[in-house]
Amino acid sequence: MKVNMHNVDRLIRAIVALAIILAYMTGTLAGSMSLVLLVVAVVLLATAIIGFCPLYTLLHIRTNKISRK
């Protein structure tokens, strides 16, 4: 897997994921929608840590501007 995400993109994903997780842990989010958002947060956090987004590959998007070799 090649990294296809810029550091800013990764930081934004991590912040959003941590905000959702924090809202879930404090009880701000409740119900079945909170579980869906929690799954989304885990996916966002995982892709932020790895630096690779499979959806970006399918859509031919690269937020890091490193030339392909």
PDB file with one MODEL, atoms N, CA, C and O in Angstrom:
MODEL        1
ATOM      1  N   MET A   1       0.842  -1.187   0.000  1.00  0.00           N
ATOM      2  CA  MET A   1       0.000   0.000   0.000  1.00  0.00           C
ATOM      3  C   MET A   1       0.879   1.239   0.000  1.00  0.00           C
ATOM      4  O   MET A   1       1.786   1.387   0.819  1.00  0.00           O
ATOM      5  N   LYS A   2       0.589   2.107  -0.926  1.00  0.00           N
ATOM      6  CA  LYS A   2       1.283   3.380  -0.961  1.00  0.00           C
ATOM      7  C   LYS A   2       0.435   4.422  -0.252  1.00  0.00           C
ATOM      8  O   LYS A   2      -0.793   4.409  -0.333  1.00  0.00           O
ATOM      9  N   VAL A   3       1.107   5.311   0.434  1.00  0.00           N
ATOM     10  CA  VAL A   3       0.400   6.390   1.130  1.00  0.00           C
ATOM     11  C   VAL A   3      -0.238   7.296   0.082  1.00  0.00           C
ATOM     12  O   VAL A   3       0.433   7.754  -0.842  1.00  0.00           O
ATOM     13  N   ASN A   4      -1.534   7.550   0.230  1.00  0.00           N
ATOM     14  CA  ASN A   4      -2.218   8.428  -0.711  1.00  0.00           C
ATOM     15  C   ASN A   4      -2.923   9.590  -0.009  1.00  0.00           C
ATOM     16  O   ASN A   4      -3.801  10.237  -0.580  1.00  0.00           O
ATOM     17  N   MET A   5      -2.521   9.844   1.245  1.00  0.00           N
ATOM     18  CA  MET A   5      -3.137  10.918   2.014  1.00  0.00           C
ATOM     19  C   MET A   5      -2.066  11.888   2.507  1.00  0.00           C
ATOM     20  O   MET A   5      -1.000  11.474   2.963  1.00  0.00           O
ATOM     21  N   HIS A   6      -2.361  13.162   2.409  1.00  0.00           N
ATOM     22  CA  HIS A   6      -1.470  14.207   2.914  1.00  0.00           C
ATOM     23  C   HIS A   6      -1.597  14.267   4.434  1.00  0.00           C
ATOM     24  O   HIS A   6      -2.596  13.823   5.000  1.00  0.00           O
ATOM     25  N   ASN A   7      -0.587  14.811   5.079  1.00  0.00           N
ATOM     26  CA  ASN A   7      -0.600  14.896   6.546  1.00  0.00           C
ATOM     27  C   ASN A   7      -1.762  15.725   7.078  1.00  0.00           C
ATOM     28  O   ASN A   7      -2.307  15.414   8.138  1.00  0.00           O
ATOM     29  N   VAL A   8      -2.146  16.764   6.366  1.00  0.00           N
ATOM     30  CA  VAL A   8      -3.287  17.588   6.798  1.00  0.00           C
ATOM     31  C   VAL A   8      -4.568  16.762   6.743  1.00  0.00           C
ATOM     32  O   VAL A   8      -5.396  16.834   7.652  1.00  0.00           O
ATOM     33  N   ASP A   9      -4.732  15.985   5.691  1.00  0.00           N
ATOM     34  CA  ASP A   9      -5.885  15.104   5.548  1.00  0.00           C
ATOM     35  C   ASP A   9      -5.922  14.095   6.688  1.00  0.00           C
ATOM     36  O   ASP A   9      -6.983  13.824   7.251  1.00  0.00           O
ATOM     37  N   ARG A  10      -4.775  13.547   7.022  1.00  0.00           N
ATOM     38  CA  ARG A  10      -4.686  12.576   8.105  1.00  0.00           C
ATOM     39  C   ARG A  10      -5.023  13.219   9.448  1.00  0.00           C
ATOM     40  O   ARG A  10      -5.706  12.613  10.273  1.00  0.00           O
ATOM     41  N   LEU A  11      -4.548  14.440   9.667  1.00  0.00           N
ATOM     42  CA  LEU A  11      -4.813  15.148  10.915  1.00  0.00           C
ATOM     43  C   LEU A  11      -6.300  15.459  11.070  1.00  0.00           C
ATOM     44  O   LEU A  11      -6.862  15.286  12.151  1.00  0.00           O
ATOM     45  N   ILE A  12      -6.932  15.913  10.000  1.00  0.00           N
ATOM     46  CA  ILE A  12      -8.363  16.222  10.047  1.00  0.00           C
ATOM     47  C   ILE A  12      -9.171  14.967  10.354  1.00  0.00           C
ATOM     48  O   ILE A  12     -10.097  15.004  11.165  1.00  0.00           O
ATOM     49  N   ARG A  13      -8.823  13.856   9.708  1.00  0.00           N
ATOM     50  CA  ARG A  13      -9.525  12.595   9.966  1.00  0.00           C
ATOM     51  C   ARG A  13      -9.372  12.172  11.425  1.00  0.00           C
ATOM     52  O   ARG A  13     -10.335  11.736  12.055  1.00  0.00           O
ATOM     53  N   ALA A  14      -8.165  12.304  11.953  1.00  0.00           N
ATOM     54  CA  ALA A  14      -7.909  11.897  13.336  1.00  0.00           C
ATOM     55  C   ALA A  14      -8.694  12.770  14.313  1.00  0.00           C
ATOM     56  O   ALA A  14      -9.255  12.265  15.285  1.00  0.00           O
ATOM     57  N   ILE A  15      -8.734  14.070  14.060  1.00  0.00           N
ATOM     58  CA  ILE A  15      -9.463  14.981  14.949  1.00  0.00           C
ATOM     59  C   ILE A  15     -10.960  14.679  14.929  1.00  0.00           C
ATOM     60  O   ILE A  15     -11.598  14.633  15.980  1.00  0.00           O
ATOM     61  N   VAL A  16     -11.522  14.473  13.735  1.00  0.00           N
ATOM     62  CA  VAL A  16     -12.949  14.159  13.623  1.00  0.00           C
ATOM     63  C   VAL A  16     -13.258  12.832  14.315  1.00  0.00           C
ATOM     64  O   VAL A  16     -14.249  12.714  15.036  1.00  0.00           O
ATOM     65  N   ALA A  17     -12.400  11.834  14.089  1.00  0.00           N
ATOM     66  CA  ALA A  17     -12.608  10.524  14.708  1.00  0.00           C
ATOM     67  C   ALA A  17     -12.546  10.614  16.227  1.00  0.00           C
ATOM     68  O   ALA A  17     -13.384  10.038  16.920  1.00  0.00           O
ATOM     69  N   LEU A  18     -11.567  11.327  16.739  1.00  0.00           N
ATOM     70  CA  LEU A  18     -11.445  11.452  18.191  1.00  0.00           C
ATOM     71  C   LEU A  18     -12.606  12.238  18.789  1.00  0.00           C
ATOM     72  O   LEU A  18     -13.036  11.952  19.906  1.00  0.00           O
ATOM     73  N   ALA A  19     -13.118  13.226  18.055  1.00  0.00           N
ATOM     74  CA  ALA A  19     -14.280  13.984  18.538  1.00  0.00           C
ATOM     75  C   ALA A  19     -15.518  13.086  18.616  1.00  0.00           C
ATOM     76  O   ALA A  19     -16.288  13.169  19.573  1.00  0.00           O
ATOM     77  N   ILE A  20     -15.706  12.237  17.616  1.00  0.00           N
ATOM     78  CA  ILE A  20     -16.850  11.316  17.632  1.00  0.00           C
ATOM     79  C   ILE A  20     -16.708  10.315  18.770  1.00  0.00           C
ATOM     80  O   ILE A  20     -17.671  10.039  19.484  1.00  0.00           O
ATOM     81  N   ILE A  21     -15.502   9.771  18.937  1.00  0.00           N
ATOM     82  CA  ILE A  21     -15.272   8.806  20.011  1.00  0.00           C
ATOM     83  C   ILE A  21     -15.487   9.451  21.375  1.00  0.00           C
ATOM     84  O   ILE A  21     -16.085   8.841  22.262  1.00  0.00           O
ATOM     85  N   LEU A  22     -15.006  10.671  21.548  1.00  0.00           N
ATOM     86  CA  LEU A  22     -15.189  11.384  22.807  1.00  0.00           C
ATOM     87  C   LEU A  22     -16.671  11.651  23.078  1.00  0.00           C
ATOM     88  O   LEU A  22     -17.136  11.496  24.207  1.00  0.00           O
ATOM     89  N   ALA A  23     -17.407  12.052  22.042  1.00  0.00           N
ATOM     90  CA  ALA A  23     -18.841  12.298  22.204  1.00  0.00           C
ATOM     91  C   ALA A  23     -19.573  11.015  22.571  1.00  0.00           C
ATOM     92  O   ALA A  23     -20.518  11.038  23.359  1.00  0.00           O
ATOM     93  N   TYR A  24     -19.142   9.911  22.008  1.00  0.00           N
ATOM     94  CA  TYR A  24     -19.759   8.620  22.353  1.00  0.00           C
ATOM     95  C   TYR A  24     -19.449   8.232  23.792  1.00  0.00           C
ATOM     96  O   TYR A  24     -20.324   7.770  24.523  1.00  0.00           O
ATOM     97  N   MET A  25     -18.201   8.423  24.188  1.00  0.00           N
ATOM     98  CA  MET A  25     -17.782   8.026  25.537  1.00  0.00           C
ATOM     99  C   MET A  25     -18.449   8.875  26.624  1.00  0.00           C
ATOM    100  O   MET A  25     -18.719   8.380  27.719  1.00  0.00           O
ATOM    101  N   THR A  26     -18.711  10.136  26.330  1.00  0.00           N
ATOM    102  CA  THR A  26     -19.332  11.002  27.327  1.00  0.00           C
ATOM    103  C   THR A  26     -20.856  10.887  27.341  1.00  0.00           C
ATOM    104  O   THR A  26     -21.514  11.457  28.212  1.00  0.00           O
ATOM    105  N   GLY A  27     -21.418  10.153  26.382  1.00  0.00           N
ATOM    106  CA  GLY A  27     -22.860   9.964  26.350  1.00  0.00           C
ATOM    107  C   GLY A  27     -23.597  11.007  25.545  1.00  0.00           C
ATOM    108  O   GLY A  27     -24.828  11.029  25.549  1.00  0.00           O
ATOM    109  N   THR A  28     -22.878  11.873  24.856  1.00  0.00           N
ATOM    110  CA  THR A  28     -23.525  12.885  24.022  1.00  0.00           C
ATOM    111  C   THR A  28     -24.237  12.232  22.842  1.00  0.00           C
ATOM    112  O   THR A  28     -25.315  12.666  22.436  1.00  0.00           O
ATOM    113  N   LEU A  29     -23.625  11.194  22.302  1.00  0.00           N
ATOM    114  CA  LEU A  29     -24.252  10.428  21.225  1.00  0.00           C
ATOM    115  C   LEU A  29     -24.918   9.204  21.832  1.00  0.00           C
ATOM    116  O   LEU A  29     -24.331   8.518  22.668  1.00  0.00           O
ATOM    117  N   ALA A  30     -26.146   8.934  21.408  1.00  0.00           N
ATOM    118  CA  ALA A  30     -26.857   7.773  21.922  1.00  0.00           C
ATOM    119  C   ALA A  30     -27.699   7.171  20.809  1.00  0.00           C
ATOM    120  O   ALA A  30     -27.987   7.825  19.807  1.00  0.00           O
ATOM    121  N   GLY A  31     -28.083   5.938  20.994  1.00  0.00           N
ATOM    122  CA  GLY A  31     -28.938   5.271  20.022  1.00  0.00           C
ATOM    123  C   GLY A  31     -28.148   4.533  18.964  1.00  0.00           C
ATOM    124  O   GLY A  31     -26.924   4.418  19.033  1.00  0.00           O
ATOM    125  N   SER A  32     -28.878   4.041  17.990  1.00  0.00           N
ATOM    126  CA  SER A  32     -28.246   3.239  16.944  1.00  0.00           C
ATOM    127  C   SER A  32     -27.356   4.084  16.033  1.00  0.00           C
ATOM    128  O   SER A  32     -26.362   3.588  15.504  1.00  0.00           O
ATOM    129  N   MET A  33     -27.705   5.340  15.852  1.00  0.00           N
ATOM    130  CA  MET A  33     -26.875   6.215  15.016  1.00  0.00           C
ATOM    131  C   MET A  33     -25.502   6.422  15.645  1.00  0.00           C
ATOM    132  O   MET A  33     -24.517   6.618  14.934  1.00  0.00           O
ATOM    133  N   SER A  34     -25.433   6.382  16.954  1.00  0.00           N
ATOM    134  CA  SER A  34     -24.141   6.550  17.617  1.00  0.00           C
ATOM    135  C   SER A  34     -23.213   5.386  17.303  1.00  0.00           C
ATOM    136  O   SER A  34     -22.003   5.575  17.181  1.00  0.00           O
ATOM    137  N   LEU A  35     -23.763   4.192  17.173  1.00  0.00           N
ATOM    138  CA  LEU A  35     -22.936   3.041  16.817  1.00  0.00           C
ATOM    139  C   LEU A  35     -22.421   3.146  15.387  1.00  0.00           C
ATOM    140  O   LEU A  35     -21.285   2.768  15.101  1.00  0.00           O
ATOM    141  N   VAL A  36     -23.255   3.657  14.499  1.00  0.00           N
ATOM    142  CA  VAL A  36     -22.822   3.869  13.116  1.00  0.00           C
ATOM    143  C   VAL A  36     -21.698   4.899  13.075  1.00  0.00           C
ATOM    144  O   VAL A  36     -20.698   4.706  12.384  1.00  0.00           O
ATOM    145  N   LEU A  37     -21.864   5.987  13.813  1.00  0.00           N
ATOM    146  CA  LEU A  37     -20.824   7.009  13.867  1.00  0.00           C
ATOM    147  C   LEU A  37     -19.550   6.484  14.519  1.00  0.00           C
ATOM    148  O   LEU A  37     -18.450   6.891  14.146  1.00  0.00           O
ATOM    149  N   LEU A  38     -19.688   5.601  15.470  1.00  0.00           N
ATOM    150  CA  LEU A  38     -18.517   5.010  16.114  1.00  0.00           C
ATOM    151  C   LEU A  38     -17.731   4.143  15.129  1.00  0.00           C
ATOM    152  O   LEU A  38     -16.500   4.162  15.130  1.00  0.00           O
ATOM    153  N   VAL A  39     -18.427   3.398  14.305  1.00  0.00           N
ATOM    154  CA  VAL A  39     -17.760   2.599  13.271  1.00  0.00           C
ATOM    155  C   VAL A  39     -17.061   3.512  12.275  1.00  0.00           C
ATOM    156  O   VAL A  39     -15.930   3.240  11.874  1.00  0.00           O
ATOM    157  N   VAL A  40     -17.723   4.591  11.873  1.00  0.00           N
ATOM    158  CA  VAL A  40     -17.114   5.564  10.963  1.00  0.00           C
ATOM    159  C   VAL A  40     -15.862   6.167  11.597  1.00  0.00           C
ATOM    160  O   VAL A  40     -14.846   6.348  10.925  1.00  0.00           O
ATOM    161  N   ALA A  41     -15.936   6.473  12.872  1.00  0.00           N
ATOM    162  CA  ALA A  41     -14.787   7.049  13.575  1.00  0.00           C
ATOM    163  C   ALA A  41     -13.610   6.084  13.602  1.00  0.00           C
ATOM    164  O   ALA A  41     -12.462   6.493  13.421  1.00  0.00           O
ATOM    165  N   VAL A  42     -13.891   4.810  13.826  1.00  0.00           N
ATOM    166  CA  VAL A  42     -12.811   3.812  13.839  1.00  0.00           C
ATOM    167  C   VAL A  42     -12.169   3.707  12.463  1.00  0.00           C
ATOM    168  O   VAL A  42     -10.946   3.616  12.357  1.00  0.00           O
ATOM    169  N   VAL A  43     -12.972   3.720  11.419  1.00  0.00           N
ATOM    170  CA  VAL A  43     -12.431   3.664  10.057  1.00  0.00           C
ATOM    171  C   VAL A  43     -11.606   4.917   9.758  1.00  0.00           C
ATOM    172  O   VAL A  43     -10.519   4.820   9.188  1.00  0.00           O
ATOM    173  N   LEU A  44     -12.109   6.078  10.135  1.00  0.00           N
ATOM    174  CA  LEU A  44     -11.361   7.321   9.920  1.00  0.00           C
ATOM    175  C   LEU A  44     -10.032   7.309  10.661  1.00  0.00           C
ATOM    176  O   LEU A  44      -9.010   7.723  10.115  1.00  0.00           O
ATOM    177  N   LEU A  45     -10.045   6.842  11.885  1.00  0.00           N
ATOM    178  CA  LEU A  45      -8.828   6.790  12.677  1.00  0.00           C
ATOM    179  C   LEU A  45      -7.836   5.787  12.095  1.00  0.00           C
ATOM    180  O   LEU A  45      -6.635   6.054  12.052  1.00  0.00           O
ATOM    181  N   ALA A  46      -8.323   4.659  11.658  1.00  0.00           N
ATOM    182  CA  ALA A  46      -7.438   3.650  11.063  1.00  0.00           C
ATOM    183  C   ALA A  46      -6.792   4.166   9.788  1.00  0.00           C
ATOM    184  O   ALA A  46      -5.592   3.983   9.583  1.00  0.00           O
ATOM    185  N   THR A  47      -7.578   4.811   8.924  1.00  0.00           N
ATOM    186  CA  THR A  47      -7.001   5.329   7.681  1.00  0.00           C
ATOM    187  C   THR A  47      -6.050   6.487   7.961  1.00  0.00           C
ATOM    188  O   THR A  47      -5.075   6.675   7.233  1.00  0.00           O
ATOM    189  N   ALA A  48      -6.320   7.256   8.996  1.00  0.00           N
ATOM    190  CA  ALA A  48      -5.405   8.343   9.359  1.00  0.00           C
ATOM    191  C   ALA A  48      -4.073   7.800   9.851  1.00  0.00           C
ATOM    192  O   ALA A  48      -3.020   8.354   9.534  1.00  0.00           O
ATOM    193  N   ILE A  49      -4.112   6.734  10.612  1.00  0.00           N
ATOM    194  CA  ILE A  49      -2.874   6.140  11.125  1.00  0.00           C
ATOM    195  C   ILE A  49      -2.085   5.489   9.998  1.00  0.00           C
ATOM    196  O   ILE A  49      -0.868   5.655   9.913  1.00  0.00           O
ATOM    197  N   ILE A  50      -2.768   4.751   9.135  1.00  0.00           N
ATOM    198  CA  ILE A  50      -2.104   4.040   8.049  1.00  0.00           C
ATOM    199  C   ILE A  50      -1.648   4.993   6.947  1.00  0.00           C
ATOM    200  O   ILE A  50      -0.579   4.807   6.366  1.00  0.00           O
ATOM    201  N   GLY A  51      -2.454   6.007   6.661  1.00  0.00           N
ATOM    202  CA  GLY A  51      -2.130   6.952   5.596  1.00  0.00           C
ATOM    203  C   GLY A  51      -2.616   6.502   4.236  1.00  0.00           C
ATOM    204  O   GLY A  51      -2.237   7.073   3.214  1.00  0.00           O
ATOM    205  N   PHE A  52      -3.450   5.485   4.222  1.00  0.00           N
ATOM    206  CA  PHE A  52      -3.969   4.933   2.980  1.00  0.00           C
ATOM    207  C   PHE A  52      -5.481   4.847   3.064  1.00  0.00           C
ATOM    208  O   PHE A  52      -6.027   4.299   4.022  1.00  0.00           O
ATOM    209  N   CYS A  53      -6.152   5.387   2.064  1.00  0.00           N
ATOM    210  CA  CYS A  53      -7.607   5.330   2.012  1.00  0.00           C
ATOM    211  C   CYS A  53      -8.021   4.525   0.775  1.00  0.00           C
ATOM    212  O   CYS A  53      -7.766   4.960  -0.348  1.00  0.00           O
ATOM    213  N   PRO A  54      -8.654   3.360   0.958  1.00  0.00           N
ATOM    214  CA  PRO A  54      -9.065   2.552  -0.188  1.00  0.00           C
ATOM    215  C   PRO A  54     -10.055   3.275  -1.104  1.00  0.00           C
ATOM    216  O   PRO A  54     -10.037   3.070  -2.318  1.00  0.00           O
ATOM    217  N   LEU A  55     -10.908   4.111  -0.538  1.00  0.00           N
ATOM    218  CA  LEU A  55     -11.864   4.858  -1.356  1.00  0.00           C
ATOM    219  C   LEU A  55     -11.148   5.834  -2.279  1.00  0.00           C
ATOM    220  O   LEU A  55     -11.568   6.033  -3.419  1.00  0.00           O
ATOM    221  N   TYR A  56     -10.072   6.443  -1.795  1.00  0.00           N
ATOM    222  CA  TYR A  56      -9.279   7.329  -2.638  1.00  0.00           C
ATOM    223  C   TYR A  56      -8.714   6.571  -3.827  1.00  0.00           C
ATOM    224  O   TYR A  56      -8.642   7.114  -4.930  1.00  0.00           O
ATOM    225  N   THR A  57      -8.313   5.324  -3.620  1.00  0.00           N
ATOM    226  CA  THR A  57      -7.772   4.525  -4.711  1.00  0.00           C
ATOM    227  C   THR A  57      -8.844   4.251  -5.759  1.00  0.00           C
ATOM    228  O   THR A  57      -8.580   4.344  -6.957  1.00  0.00           O
ATOM    229  N   LEU A  58     -10.036   3.920  -5.316  1.00  0.00           N
ATOM    230  CA  LEU A  58     -11.126   3.652  -6.257  1.00  0.00           C
ATOM    231  C   LEU A  58     -11.509   4.891  -7.054  1.00  0.00           C
ATOM    232  O   LEU A  58     -11.872   4.794  -8.226  1.00  0.00           O
ATOM    233  N   LEU A  59     -11.428   6.066  -6.411  1.00  0.00           N
ATOM    234  CA  LEU A  59     -11.814   7.313  -7.075  1.00  0.00           C
ATOM    235  C   LEU A  59     -10.633   8.030  -7.722  1.00  0.00           C
ATOM    236  O   LEU A  59     -10.788   9.127  -8.259  1.00  0.00           O
ATOM    237  N   HIS A  60      -9.444   7.408  -7.672  1.00  0.00           N
ATOM    238  CA  HIS A  60      -8.212   7.976  -8.235  1.00  0.00           C
ATOM    239  C   HIS A  60      -7.904   9.354  -7.649  1.00  0.00           C
ATOM    240  O   HIS A  60      -7.593  10.299  -8.375  1.00  0.00           O
ATOM    241  N   ILE A  61      -7.997   9.445  -6.327  1.00  0.00           N
ATOM    242  CA  ILE A  61      -7.705  10.687  -5.621  1.00  0.00           C
ATOM    243  C   ILE A  61      -6.429  10.486  -4.824  1.00  0.00           C
ATOM    244  O   ILE A  61      -6.229   9.436  -4.212  1.00  0.00           O
ATOM    245  N   ARG A  62      -5.568  11.492  -4.831  1.00  0.00           N
ATOM    246  CA  ARG A  62      -4.361  11.503  -4.002  1.00  0.00           C
ATOM    247  C   ARG A  62      -4.262  12.890  -3.401  1.00  0.00           C
ATOM    248  O   ARG A  62      -4.163  13.873  -4.134  1.00  0.00           O
ATOM    249  N   THR A  63      -4.288  12.989  -2.090  1.00  0.00           N
ATOM    250  CA  THR A  63      -4.149  14.305  -1.478  1.00  0.00           C
ATOM    251  C   THR A  63      -2.697  14.637  -1.213  1.00  0.00           C
ATOM    252  O   THR A  63      -2.359  15.796  -0.971  1.00  0.00           O
ATOM    253  N   ASN A  64      -1.826  13.627  -1.257  1.00  0.00           N
ATOM    254  CA  ASN A  64      -0.403  13.960  -1.203  1.00  0.00           C
ATOM    255  C   ASN A  64       0.085  14.098  -2.645  1.00  0.00           C
ATOM    256  O   ASN A  64      -0.293  13.307  -3.509  1.00  0.00           O
ATOM    257  N   LYS A  65       0.880  15.050  -2.890  1.00  0.00           N
ATOM    258  CA  LYS A  65       1.278  15.380  -4.260  1.00  0.00           C
ATOM    259  C   LYS A  65       2.636  14.795  -4.635  1.00  0.00           C
ATOM    260  O   LYS A  65       3.358  15.364  -5.454  1.00  0.00           O
ATOM    261  N   ILE A  66       2.981  13.656  -4.032  1.00  0.00           N
ATOM    262  CA  ILE A  66       4.234  12.987  -4.380  1.00  0.00           C
ATOM    263  C   ILE A  66       4.040  12.324  -5.734  1.00  0.00           C
ATOM    264  O   ILE A  66       3.030  11.663  -5.975  1.00  0.00           O
ATOM    265  N   SER A  67       5.010  12.505  -6.607  1.00  0.00           N
ATOM    266  CA  SER A  67       4.892  11.947  -7.941  1.00  0.00           C
ATOM    267  C   SER A  67       4.969  10.420  -7.873  1.00  0.00           C
ATOM    268  O   SER A  67       5.693   9.857  -7.051  1.00  0.00           O
ATOM    269  N   ARG A  68       4.215   9.768  -8.747  1.00  0.00           N
ATOM    270  CA  ARG A  68       4.206   8.317  -8.808  1.00  0.00           C
ATOM    271  C   ARG A  68       5.444   7.825  -9.522  1.00  0.00           C
ATOM    272  O   ARG A  68       5.892   8.436 -10.492  1.00  0.00           O
ATOM    273  N   LYS A  69       5.998   6.725  -9.049  1.00  0.00           N
ATOM    274  CA  LYS A  69       7.198   6.164  -9.685  1.00  0.00           C
ATOM    275  C   LYS A  69       6.890   4.843 -10.325  1.00  0.00           C
ATOM    276  O   LYS A  69       7.776   4.219 -10.910  1.00  0.00           O
TER     277      LYS A  69
ENDMDL
END
